[in-house]
Amino acid sequence: MRRLLGIVIYGPLKIVLLIIIILLVIGVVRYNMKYIKGKRSFSINYKGDYYLYSSLRYKEDEIDVIIDTGAQKTILNKQVLATVPHRLYKRMNVTINQPYSIAKGQMVKIKKIGFGDCELNNFSFVITSDIFNSLPELQEMEGAIGIDILRYFDLYFNANEYVLRLEKPVRNEEDPEIWGSTKLIVKNNFWGMYVNIDGKEFLAIIDTGVPSFLVIPASLKKDIRWDEPTEKELSFFDFWDDGNDKGLVRIIVKELNIFDEEILNLPAVLDPGTNHILIGLDFLSEFDLIISFKRERIYFKR
């Protein structure tokens, strides 16, 4: 009788305890899980700007950032931590290899922070103090949104209005009669695509953090055809007035094939500070584009 009574009483208790443990585990997982809350649909107008300026929000504080598809990780200035609650990853020092620089910092997790019309939950950020030391024009910026966050959006570039729209990724593809497409190459945590310069194929990184048409490693200067710019063409390089101090050489590339088009006499710079060909914001702004990490495609029309 006692044995039967024990089964009747303790059997349901064990089930209840098991359910409580499962719910606690689910709660802990959800508490630490990375997710985005909100509809994920907002626009950035960049007419007249060399960069894609945006912001993060914590309560009433605005954190000024740029949208940088050339950044592997989202980077914030360490001063941001004074106002934004965070959790430090112990002994988690990281080195971020960007196309034009190397940033060293420490990983932190931020529980909740606003971005556009949505909310980022439990995302990791790299905190550093030398984020834009080599770029004086960005000294007032407090961070850069990298592809670790941008991968959760489709990026729509409107060439006529100079607008970048970030949208929640969709499954359906665009009408192939209206849009061309090419594969988005994801390699070493960079977004890129293959381009053809003078009949030679190169992997180029899509980098909205570069205010230029095209950046070419100085090591390739003997592999492609180029001319020195005329006086009139020098106006294309106003955004890099200090280029000579950085060893940049302004050139005109004779021929580039990209997005199913042959482009002649394209402004570019030879840069000894990069090992990658970079497609900059000025060039991307010439096209209507959709960059979709989810579908691993770049859709384009001009």
ZAVO-891919 format. One record per residue (C-alpha): x, y, z; residue in one letter. Coordinates in pm, whole numbers, m for minus. Example, Ala and Ser with C-alpha at 12.3 -4.5 7.8 and 13.67 -1.06 7.14 Angstrom:
BEGIN
+--------+--------+--------+-----+
!      X !      Y !      Z ! res !
+--------+--------+--------+-----+
!   1230 !   m450 !    780 !   a !
!   1367 !   m106 !    714 !   s !
+--------+--------+--------+-----+
END
This chain:
BEGIN
+--------+--------+--------+-----+
!      X !      Y !      Z ! res !
+--------+--------+--------+-----+
!      0 !      0 !      0 !   m !
!    279 !    244 !     93 !   r !
!    464 !    155 !   m226 !   r !
!    154 !    225 !   m431 !   l !
!     94 !    551 !   m243 !   l !
!    456 !    658 !   m312 !   g !
!    413 !    594 !   m683 !   i !
!     86 !    792 !   m686 !   v !
!    240 !   1090 !   m502 !   i !
!    602 !   1101 !   m623 !   y !
!    536 !   1001 !   m983 !   g !
!    353 !   1326 !  m1072 !   p !
!    605 !   1527 !   m863 !   l !
!    892 !   1391 !  m1070 !   k !
!    708 !   1486 !  m1389 !   i !
!    643 !   1838 !  m1255 !   v !
!   1010 !   1876 !  m1152 !   l !
!   1123 !   1754 !  m1495 !   l !
!    894 !   2008 !  m1665 !   i !
!   1028 !   2287 !  m1440 !   i !
!   1390 !   2191 !  m1523 !   i !
!   1312 !   2187 !  m1897 !   i !
!   1144 !   2526 !  m1877 !   l !
!   1441 !   2668 !  m1684 !   l !
!   1684 !   2536 !  m1947 !   v !
!   1471 !   2684 !  m2227 !   i !
!   1457 !   3014 !  m2038 !   g !
!   1836 !   3026 !  m1997 !   v !
!   1889 !   2943 !  m2366 !   v !
!   1640 !   3208 !  m2479 !   r !
!   1788 !   3462 !  m2239 !   y !
!   2129 !   3422 !  m2402 !   n !
!   2011 !   3361 !  m2759 !   m !
!   2094 !   3616 !  m3029 !   k !
!   1782 !   3751 !  m3198 !   y !
!   1636 !   4062 !  m3362 !   i !
!   1308 !   4210 !  m3247 !   k !
!   1111 !   4436 !  m3481 !   g !
!   1010 !   4447 !  m3847 !   k !
!   1359 !   4515 !  m3989 !   r !
!   1274 !   4776 !  m4252 !   s !
!   1441 !   5117 !  m4250 !   f !
!   1632 !   5347 !  m4483 !   s !
!   1953 !   5553 !  m4479 !   i !
!   1983 !   5857 !  m4705 !   n !
!   2344 !   5927 !  m4799 !   y !
!   2322 !   6186 !  m5077 !   k !
!   2625 !   6414 !  m5052 !   g !
!   2797 !   6186 !  m4799 !   d !
!   3109 !   5977 !  m4844 !   y !
!   2989 !   5719 !  m4592 !   y !
!   2667 !   5546 !  m4487 !   l !
!   2593 !   5717 !  m4155 !   y !
!   2354 !   5553 !  m3909 !   s !
!   2320 !   5506 !  m3533 !   s !
!   2260 !   5260 !  m3254 !   l !
!   2036 !   5353 !  m2959 !   r !
!   2040 !   5275 !  m2592 !   y !
!   1751 !   5444 !  m2409 !   k !
!   1793 !   5814 !  m2498 !   e !
!   2154 !   5788 !  m2613 !   d !
!   2247 !   5783 !  m2982 !   e !
!   2568 !   5604 !  m3085 !   i !
!   2692 !   5733 !  m3422 !   d !
!   2812 !   5457 !  m3655 !   v !
!   2875 !   5387 !  m4023 !   i !
!   2750 !   5089 !  m4225 !   i !
!   3063 !   4904 !  m4330 !   d !
!   3029 !   4590 !  m4542 !   t !
!   3410 !   4563 !  m4535 !   g !
!   3416 !   4503 !  m4158 !   a !
!   3414 !   4143 !  m4038 !   q !
!   3274 !   4236 !  m3698 !   k !
!   3075 !   4526 !  m3560 !   t !
!   3314 !   4757 !  m3375 !   i !
!   3239 !   5012 !  m3103 !   l !
!   3457 !   5269 !  m2931 !   n !
!   3533 !   5163 !  m2574 !   k !
!   3382 !   5490 !  m2446 !   q !
!   3038 !   5352 !  m2540 !   v !
!   3063 !   5106 !  m2251 !   l !
!   3033 !   5393 !  m2003 !   a !
!   2660 !   5423 !  m2083 !   t !
!   2563 !   5081 !  m2227 !   v !
!   2535 !   4777 !  m1997 !   p !
!   2740 !   4484 !  m2127 !   h !
!   2897 !   4156 !  m2037 !   r !
!   3268 !   4108 !  m2097 !   l !
!   3399 !   3784 !  m2241 !   y !
!   3688 !   3689 !  m2012 !   k !
!   4023 !   3667 !  m2190 !   r !
!   3848 !   3718 !  m2524 !   m !
!   4090 !   3950 !  m2702 !   n !
!   4041 !   3951 !  m3078 !   v !
!   4213 !   4082 !  m3389 !   t !
!   3987 !   4193 !  m3673 !   i !
!   4140 !   4186 !  m4019 !   n !
!   3968 !   4453 !  m4226 !   q !
!   4050 !   4518 !  m4593 !   p !
!   4230 !   4843 !  m4511 !   y !
!   4338 !   4799 !  m4149 !   s !
!   4372 !   4570 !  m3850 !   i !
!   4175 !   4644 !  m3533 !   a !
!   4245 !   4486 !  m3195 !   k !
!   3992 !   4480 !  m2918 !   g !
!   3789 !   4282 !  m2670 !   q !
!   3460 !   4102 !  m2720 !   m !
!   3153 !   4206 !  m2521 !   v !
!   2789 !   4101 !  m2534 !   k !
!   2520 !   4370 !  m2515 !   i !
!   2181 !   4252 !  m2395 !   k !
!   1968 !   4503 !  m2583 !   k !
!   2044 !   4789 !  m2824 !   i !
!   1838 !   4964 !  m3092 !   g !
!   1931 !   4971 !  m3463 !   f !
!   1697 !   5146 !  m3706 !   g !
!   1343 !   5031 !  m3632 !   d !
!   1451 !   4707 !  m3468 !   c !
!   1622 !   4586 !  m3152 !   e !
!   1936 !   4374 !  m3139 !   l !
!   1938 !   4127 !  m2851 !   n !
!   2244 !   3943 !  m2718 !   n !
!   2474 !   4048 !  m3001 !   f !
!   2852 !   4052 !  m2958 !   s !
!   3063 !   4360 !  m3036 !   f !
!   3435 !   4427 !  m3056 !   v !
!   3539 !   4713 !  m2828 !   i !
!   3852 !   4903 !  m2930 !   t !
!   4014 !   5241 !  m2880 !   s !
!   4184 !   5273 !  m3221 !   d !
!   3880 !   5225 !  m3440 !   i !
!   3926 !   5516 !  m3682 !   f !
!   4273 !   5644 !  m3598 !   n !
!   4378 !   5629 !  m3964 !   s !
!   4064 !   5808 !  m4087 !   l !
!   4046 !   6165 !  m3952 !   p !
!   3711 !   6231 !  m4120 !   e !
!   3553 !   5961 !  m3901 !   l !
!   3698 !   6065 !  m3565 !   q !
!   3351 !   6163 !  m3439 !   e !
!   3207 !   5819 !  m3518 !   m !
!   3164 !   5573 !  m3233 !   e !
!   3146 !   5250 !  m3430 !   g !
!   3097 !   5056 !  m3752 !   a !
!   2820 !   4805 !  m3825 !   i !
!   2989 !   4502 !  m3983 !   g !
!   2862 !   4203 !  m4176 !   i !
!   2807 !   4000 !  m3858 !   d !
!   2492 !   4214 !  m3813 !   i !
!   2426 !   4308 !  m4177 !   l !
!   2394 !   3938 !  m4267 !   r !
!   2051 !   3945 !  m4100 !   y !
!   1927 !   4198 !  m4358 !   f !
!   1892 !   4234 !  m4733 !   d !
!   2064 !   4555 !  m4847 !   l !
!   1884 !   4755 !  m5119 !   y !
!   2079 !   5036 !  m5291 !   f !
!   1868 !   5292 !  m5483 !   n !
!   2097 !   5467 !  m5731 !   a !
!   1859 !   5752 !  m5818 !   n !
!   1781 !   5859 !  m5464 !   e !
!   2108 !   5766 !  m5289 !   y !
!   1920 !   5556 !  m5035 !   v !
!   2021 !   5231 !  m4867 !   l !
!   1726 !   5033 !  m4736 !   r !
!   1773 !   4747 !  m4492 !   l !
!   1501 !   4484 !  m4503 !   e !
!   1428 !   4148 !  m4346 !   k !
!   1548 !   3882 !  m4593 !   p !
!   1282 !   3734 !  m4820 !   v !
!   1279 !   3395 !  m4989 !   r !
!   1146 !   3489 !  m5331 !   n !
!   1395 !   3596 !  m5597 !   e !
!   1357 !   3899 !  m5820 !   e !
!   1230 !   3871 !  m6178 !   d !
!   1537 !   3768 !  m6387 !   p !
!   1409 !   3974 !  m6680 !   e !
!   1443 !   4291 !  m6473 !   i !
!   1740 !   4210 !  m6252 !   w !
!   2070 !   4047 !  m6333 !   g !
!   2247 !   3855 !  m6061 !   s !
!   2584 !   3720 !  m5958 !   t !
!   2703 !   3506 !  m5671 !   k !
!   2790 !   3676 !  m5342 !   l !
!   3121 !   3524 !  m5235 !   i !
!   3157 !   3484 !  m4859 !   v !
!   3524 !   3416 !  m4787 !   k !
!   3728 !   3476 !  m4472 !   n !
!   3428 !   3665 !  m4329 !   n !
!   3429 !   3914 !  m4618 !   f !
!   3159 !   3977 !  m4877 !   w !
!   3289 !   3979 !  m5231 !   g !
!   3228 !   3911 !  m5598 !   m !
!   3435 !   3826 !  m5901 !   y !
!   3523 !   4111 !  m6138 !   v !
!   3721 !   4117 !  m6460 !   n !
!   3998 !   4373 !  m6517 !   i !
!   4169 !   4363 !  m6856 !   d !
!   4053 !   4005 !  m6914 !   g !
!   4179 !   3883 !  m6575 !   k !
!   3944 !   3763 !  m6303 !   e !
!   3987 !   3895 !  m5948 !   f !
!   3792 !   3854 !  m5625 !   l !
!   3686 !   4200 !  m5506 !   a !
!   3548 !   4289 !  m5162 !   i !
!   3229 !   4495 !  m5140 !   i !
!   3325 !   4771 !  m4898 !   d !
!   3084 !   5056 !  m4816 !   t !
!   3343 !   5180 !  m4566 !   g !
!   3556 !   5304 !  m4857 !   v !
!   3450 !   5636 !  m5020 !   p !
!   3582 !   5546 !  m5363 !   s !
!   3499 !   5380 !  m5691 !   f !
!   3774 !   5119 !  m5676 !   l !
!   4078 !   5048 !  m5459 !   v !
!   4348 !   4823 !  m5604 !   i !
!   4648 !   4682 !  m5417 !   p !
!   4966 !   4852 !  m5528 !   a !
!   5112 !   4505 !  m5585 !   s !
!   4883 !   4467 !  m5890 !   l !
!   4989 !   4785 !  m6068 !   k !
!   5192 !   4589 !  m6325 !   k !
!   4908 !   4342 !  m6387 !   d !
!   4649 !   4589 !  m6517 !   i !
!   4636 !   4876 !  m6766 !   r !
!   4593 !   5223 !  m6621 !   w !
!   4665 !   5590 !  m6691 !   d !
!   4737 !   5888 !  m6475 !   e !
!   4425 !   6109 !  m6433 !   p !
!   4388 !   6431 !  m6625 !   t !
!   4332 !   6762 !  m6443 !   e !
!   3957 !   6722 !  m6496 !   k !
!   3956 !   6365 !  m6366 !   e !
!   4138 !   6464 !  m6047 !   l !
!   3807 !   6600 !  m5913 !   s !
!   3695 !   6239 !  m5864 !   f !
!   3950 !   6205 !  m5583 !   f !
!   3852 !   6500 !  m5361 !   d !
!   3756 !   6268 !  m5076 !   f !
!   4121 !   6159 !  m5041 !   w !
!   4303 !   6490 !  m5019 !   d !
!   4562 !   6331 !  m4792 !   d !
!   4613 !   6037 !  m5026 !   g !
!   4974 !   6125 !  m5099 !   n !
!   5054 !   6101 !  m4726 !   d !
!   4920 !   5744 !  m4725 !   k !
!   5110 !   5642 !  m5037 !   g !
!   4795 !   5628 !  m5252 !   l !
!   4837 !   5670 !  m5627 !   v !
!   4539 !   5806 !  m5819 !   r !
!   4484 !   5620 !  m6147 !   i !
!   4228 !   5565 !  m6423 !   i !
!   4163 !   5194 !  m6487 !   v !
!   4128 !   5130 !  m6859 !   k !
!   3867 !   4853 !  m6848 !   e !
!   3651 !   4685 !  m6584 !   l !
!   3378 !   4426 !  m6641 !   n !
!   3124 !   4406 !  m6360 !   i !
!   2745 !   4358 !  m6331 !   f !
!   2736 !   4248 !  m6698 !   d !
!   2877 !   4584 !  m6811 !   e !
!   3205 !   4696 !  m6958 !   e !
!   3319 !   5016 !  m6787 !   i !
!   3600 !   5218 !  m6938 !   l !
!   3825 !   5477 !  m6772 !   n !
!   3719 !   5417 !  m6413 !   l !
!   3872 !   5629 !  m6130 !   p !
!   4064 !   5416 !  m5880 !   a !
!   4354 !   5432 !  m5639 !   v !
!   4656 !   5208 !  m5596 !   l !
!   4690 !   5144 !  m5223 !   d !
!   4999 !   4984 !  m5065 !   p !
!   4797 !   4932 !  m4745 !   g !
!   4559 !   4663 !  m4873 !   t !
!   4590 !   4316 !  m5022 !   n !
!   4238 !   4320 !  m5165 !   h !
!   4056 !   4489 !  m5450 !   i !
!   3780 !   4696 !  m5289 !   l !
!   3456 !   4807 !  m5454 !   i !
!   3368 !   5132 !  m5277 !   g !
!   3048 !   5319 !  m5203 !   l !
!   3083 !   5562 !  m5495 !   d !
!   3080 !   5274 !  m5739 !   f !
!   2796 !   5084 !  m5570 !   l !
!   2589 !   5404 !  m5583 !   s !
!   2585 !   5386 !  m5965 !   e !
!   2357 !   5080 !  m5956 !   f !
!   2031 !   4958 !  m5810 !   d !
!   2151 !   4663 !  m5604 !   l !
!   2022 !   4402 !  m5366 !   i !
!   2288 !   4229 !  m5159 !   i !
!   2144 !   3920 !  m4994 !   s !
!   2358 !   3709 !  m4760 !   f !
!   2068 !   3467 !  m4706 !   k !
!   2044 !   3388 !  m5079 !   r !
!   2416 !   3442 !  m5143 !   e !
!   2332 !   3659 !  m5444 !   r !
!   2383 !   4015 !  m5563 !   i !
!   2099 !   4144 !  m5780 !   y !
!   2164 !   4446 !  m5998 !   f !
!   2028 !   4681 !  m6260 !   k !
!   2138 !   5024 !  m6385 !   r !
+--------+--------+--------+-----+
END
